[in-house]
Each structure stands twice: as C-alpha cells, then as structure tokens.
C-alpha cells in the first residue's frame, strides 16, 4: 500500500518537532540504536620529513587513540604540530572523535661543528664560521665545510682526525649531525749539521752531529752511504744524544763515506763526506816543551840527532816508520860542550806504540819542582848550617816529597855539626811551587807557598840559599844530601 506524499510530509514534521523537544533518545527507544560513525585522520607535512601513525587505518571509530611519530630527513629537525594537534611532543597520541587534519612541520637542522687543536705547537684552523684561534665552534646547517690548518712560526701541521676527506692541511666535513674535528700541530725541528774530516789515513775518524740553530731534538737518525745520493744507506738511530753528538768510526776500508742526519726524518741536514786512504807509514812525534834543547834522541837504540842538530826548546820533530809496533826511546836535554860532547841535564826514557796512518806523541817536559828538589827520589833532605851569636853551630833541614811537591822544615834541637850529630824536630810544612823556569836559564825560581819569600836554585841544582835564619845568620845555604 502506498502512503500519500501529503501524509509523509505530515509525519516528518511531527518527528522534527518531537526531536527538537525531547531529543533523540525516544527515537532510539522507538526504532533501536543507529550504526556507529567512523572518522578520518589526514596527515600532512611542511619541510623535509614524514609522519607515521599507529594503528595505520583509513578511518577510525570514534574514541580511537592513534600514536603519531614525526621523522625528520637528514639535515632537518621536527619543529611542531598544527591543525587538529598542537605542541612539539614527538611521538604523541591523538584521540579521534571527529575528522582530523594534522600537519607536522620540519625545519633545517642546526648542528655544532667543534674544532680542537692538539699537539705541543701552535697554529690556527679556519673555515665557515670558524677562526680557531679563538672561535672554535659554530652552529651550522646541513652541507659540507672545508677547514684549513695553518701552523704558527716554528711549528708544522701534523694530522687531522674526524674529517670525511683530507688533502694535506685541509679537511672536509659533511654536516649531517654535530661533529668534532681535531687538528694536531707539532714543533718544526731544525736540520742538524754533520761534519767529518775530509780525509783519513787510518780508517778512523769522528762524525760530529750538531744543532746550531732552531729547535733541536735528542733523537738523531744518521745515514751513511758511498755518495750523497744516499741510495740504500746504512741507518743508525741515537736516543738521548748530547749536543754535539760525536760518533767515532774505526777500521774503515779505503773509500768514500758520506753522512747526513735528521732530528725528524725526512728533514735531513746537509751531507758531509770523508775519503779514507790508508797510509803506509807511522809517525812518532817528539815534542820538546822543556826549557832546554833536546841533544840526545835515541829511538830503538839509534841516535837521531848529532852536533850541531837539536830539537829546539818549545818545538817538535817527527820520525817516520814504515811498520807499526813498539818504539823504545831515550831522550835528554842540555847543551853541547865545546868538544861537541853532550852535557845532558835531564833525561826521559820509555816505549811508545806507533801504528800505520797514525801519529803518536812523546812529550819531554821540565821536571816538576818536586822532582827537581828530590832528584827524582821519593824524598830528599836539604841541610843548612848557621851559627848563633855565640858561634854555636846549628842546622835546619828541608825535606821535600816528589809526589806532592810537599816540604817539611825541621830544626836541630841543639847545637850540632850535621849528619848523625843532629836531632831534628819539625816546625812547619807546606807545598813548594814553581815560580819560573825561563828557556835556557841556569836558575829556577820557586817558593814555599802563598806569601812566602822566593828561593833560587841554580844548575847543577845542588844547593839554594834561603832567608830563614836567625838575626845573627839570616841567609842559610841548603845543600842536597
């Protein structure tokens, strides 16, 4: 059966009036509850990033809770929510009770670039926003930054750490997150100087390595090679080295030996070369530092000087041998007599070893004052006689010691006539000092210590006069016993 349109219109008007007066509950009581309504959740982004939802559905029943997570792309950062959600909490949860439209906003990320300077030396690092120096951090957006390291005077750049790409003293950093880069500076060591003698006839020589300017090190690397090209050199390392470092070499065969050194390889100093050309002779040098000419020079029993020849006082002479070995020598100084015989004053004898390519030296010197006053004995007494005002005979005695140049003064305890008739007691002691011994002089001057009166002893050095007697006899002549 059909319902007239007029009737339908009347019924509709009645339902509308009842709904406005009594609400909708009577409709549900009359007809039963209606079907629940679903809502949509629309997500959009501003900037570089994305938003995920959980659960992920096309629509949601009323009251459904959905977790939203904003994920930034590299170089970007999540900023805030807008639309159906506010704030910046991420992740966050939204309750769907209606159709919602939510926007996630992303902005360019701000990352911190930090530059650290390492090492013992100084330098600066520069780049975008960096002048380190003093400004060693910078907040940057995404992208590449090139840093340049410049060492200070006397320093050198060592290395980078924390870079994506390195080219000598430049460093490239790709800023996708906060980064730290370290530039290491070290001291710039100078190059040491090497010196050697130009030649060696013995196969022995010294290589001297010295630091003459700049920053030096006690660690030294030395190279040896036949030429200054230093192809396949022999290399030696020296630690805790003095300045200069002297390195002796012996037994080198004939040839050329070149050397160079470095505190820090490969910063080599200048090279120096020595040529070894072994000699076929040995030399014995007789050096005469005494006050008189050498008139007697016998080597291996053979006399090397004869009248009128001498080795002058203050000079030397070389004697050549074709083989090495031990040379026996007997030397004497003095004067030639009128008949060309030798008047020898002092002598020296012994042995000396000579080697091919080397010079050995024997030195003939004046005796010490102790040797002169003891006639080269261990000790020697010198006795002096004097008389008191009553013409009583007394003695004084100087006792000299060769090894120490020491002296003791002893007085006779009573009148005596020398020798065993005298009994002595020590009254003072000290050390004799040589004052002068001029070349070719017959007189030697000495004293008995600081502030004492000088004494003079003349050739043949058997007596001297000293002013230490009583008023009745002030000057006493002392005679060697």
Secondary structure as UniProt FT lines:
FT   HELIX           5..22
FT   HELIX           25..31
FT   STRAND          38..39
FT   STRAND          41..46
FT   STRAND          49..54
FT   STRAND          60..61
FT   TURN            62..63
FT   STRAND          64..72
FT   TURN            74..75
FT   STRAND          76..83
FT   STRAND          92..96
FT   STRAND          100..108
FT   STRAND          111..118
FT   STRAND          123..127
FT   TURN            128..129
FT   STRAND          130..132
FT   TURN            133..134
FT   STRAND          137..140
FT   STRAND          143..151
FT   TURN            153..154
FT   STRAND          155..161
FT   STRAND          165..167
FT   TURN            168..169
FT   STRAND          170..175
FT   STRAND          179..187
FT   STRAND          193..195
FT   STRAND          199..200
FT   STRAND          205..210
FT   STRAND          220..225
FT   TURN            228..229
FT   TURN            231..232
FT   STRAND          234..238
FT   STRAND          245..249
FT   STRAND          255..262
FT   TURN            265..266
FT   STRAND          272..276
FT   STRAND          282..288
FT   STRAND          293..299
FT   TURN            300..301
FT   STRAND          302..303
FT   TURN            307..308
FT   TURN            313..314
FT   STRAND          316..321
FT   STRAND          325..336
FT   TURN            338..339
FT   STRAND          342..354
FT   TURN            356..357
FT   STRAND          359..364
FT   HELIX           369..374
FT   TURN            375..376
FT   STRAND          379..387
FT   TURN            389..390
FT   STRAND          393..401
FT   TURN            402..405
FT   STRAND          406..412
FT   HELIX           419..421
FT   STRAND          424..431
FT   STRAND          433..436
FT   TURN            439..440
FT   STRAND          443..447
FT   TURN            450..451
FT   STRAND          455..458
FT   TURN            459..461
FT   STRAND          463..467
FT   HELIX           471..473
FT   STRAND          475..480
//
